[in-house]
């Protein structure tokens, strides 16, 4: 199921509900068409039902988003996106991907071998 079809299904679910039909929110608050939900438990259960990723919870998505933002170079914005007050909270979520670490270690190893084999000159700036 693609991203667009999931959003289309969610909007259809919203519009099929008499209490939320016509709301501008994707997850409207029941009985208040102008308000949005601040708890996605019930809608999230319906969204992930019968999906291959049915065991994924919202906290997993937040943590993954923060880690991806960090690996893309946007770590400074991850906390703001997640609504965290302090950077120390966001630091728990912003893990560097293993691929990036392996690439960094490969590059460092290549440079060390280049120095040892005389193919590279030492960097006098660092």
C-alpha positions as CSV (number, residue, x, y, z in Angstrom):
1,X,0.0,0.0,0.0
2,X,1.4,3.3,-1.0
3,X,1.6,6.5,1.0
4,X,-1.2,8.2,-1.0
5,X,-3.6,5.3,-0.8
6,X,-3.1,5.1,3.0
7,X,-3.9,8.8,3.4
8,X,-6.9,8.3,1.0
9,X,-8.1,5.5,3.2
10,X,-7.7,7.5,6.4
11,X,-9.7,10.4,4.9
12,X,-12.4,8.0,3.8
13,X,-12.6,6.6,7.3
14,X,-12.9,10.1,8.7
15,X,-15.6,11.1,6.2
16,X,-17.6,7.8,6.8
17,X,-18.0,8.7,10.4
18,X,-21.0,10.9,11.0
19,X,-19.3,12.7,14.0
20,X,-16.1,13.6,12.0
21,X,-17.4,14.0,8.5
22,X,-16.3,17.4,7.2
23,X,-13.5,17.9,9.6
24,X,-10.3,19.5,8.2
25,X,-8.2,17.2,10.4
26,X,-7.0,13.7,9.4
27,X,-7.6,12.5,13.0
28,X,-10.5,14.7,14.3
29,X,-11.7,14.6,17.8
30,X,-15.0,12.9,18.1
31,X,-17.9,15.3,18.7
32,X,-15.7,18.3,17.8
33,X,-15.1,18.9,14.1
34,X,-12.9,21.9,14.8
35,X,-10.5,20.0,17.1
36,X,-7.9,17.3,16.4
37,X,-7.1,14.2,18.5
38,X,-4.1,14.3,20.8
39,X,-4.3,10.5,21.3
40,X,-3.9,8.3,18.2
41,X,-4.3,5.0,19.9
42,X,-7.6,3.9,18.3
43,X,-7.0,5.2,14.8
44,X,-3.4,3.8,14.9
45,X,-4.8,0.4,15.7
46,X,-7.1,0.5,12.7
47,X,-4.3,1.8,10.4
48,X,-1.8,-0.9,11.2
49,X,-4.4,-3.8,11.4
50,X,-3.6,-6.4,8.7
51,X,-0.4,-4.6,7.7
52,X,3.0,-6.4,7.4
53,X,4.2,-3.8,10.0
54,X,1.3,-4.3,12.4
55,X,3.7,-4.5,15.4
56,X,5.0,-0.9,14.7
57,X,3.8,1.6,17.3
58,X,3.8,5.4,17.1
59,X,6.8,5.7,19.4
60,X,8.8,3.5,17.0
61,X,7.9,5.9,14.2
62,X,9.0,8.9,16.3
63,X,12.3,7.3,17.2
64,X,12.9,6.3,13.5
65,X,12.0,9.8,12.3
66,X,14.5,11.3,14.8
67,X,17.2,8.9,13.8
68,X,16.6,9.5,10.1
69,X,16.6,13.3,10.5
70,X,19.9,13.0,12.4
71,X,21.5,10.8,9.7
72,X,20.4,13.3,7.0
73,X,22.2,16.1,8.9
74,X,19.1,17.6,10.6
75,X,19.7,16.5,14.1
76,X,19.3,20.0,15.4
77,X,15.7,20.1,14.1
78,X,14.7,16.6,15.3
79,X,13.7,17.8,18.8
80,X,11.6,20.6,17.4
81,X,9.8,18.3,15.0
82,X,9.1,15.8,17.9
83,X,8.1,18.7,20.3
84,X,10.9,18.0,22.8
85,X,11.8,20.9,25.1
86,X,15.4,19.8,25.7
87,X,18.1,18.5,23.4
88,X,19.0,15.8,25.9
89,X,15.6,14.1,25.3
90,X,16.1,14.1,21.6
91,X,19.7,12.7,21.9
92,X,18.1,9.5,23.1
93,X,16.3,9.1,19.8
94,X,19.0,10.3,17.3
95,X,21.0,7.2,16.8
96,X,23.6,7.1,13.9
97,X,22.8,4.4,11.4
98,X,25.1,1.5,11.3
99,X,25.7,2.0,7.5
100,X,27.0,5.5,8.2
101,X,29.3,4.3,10.9
102,X,30.6,1.5,8.7
103,X,31.3,4.0,5.9
104,X,33.1,6.3,8.3
105,X,35.3,3.4,9.6
106,X,36.0,2.2,6.0
107,X,37.1,5.7,5.0
108,X,39.3,6.1,8.1
109,X,40.8,2.6,7.5
110,X,41.6,3.5,3.8
111,X,43.3,6.7,5.0
112,X,45.4,4.9,7.6
113,X,46.4,2.3,5.0
114,X,47.3,5.1,2.6
115,X,49.5,6.7,5.2
116,X,51.2,3.4,6.0
117,X,51.7,2.5,2.4
118,X,53.0,6.0,1.5
119,X,50.1,6.8,-0.9
120,X,48.9,9.7,1.3
121,X,50.5,12.5,3.2
122,X,49.4,13.2,6.8
123,X,46.9,16.0,7.2
124,X,48.8,18.7,9.2
125,X,45.5,20.5,10.1
126,X,44.2,17.7,12.3
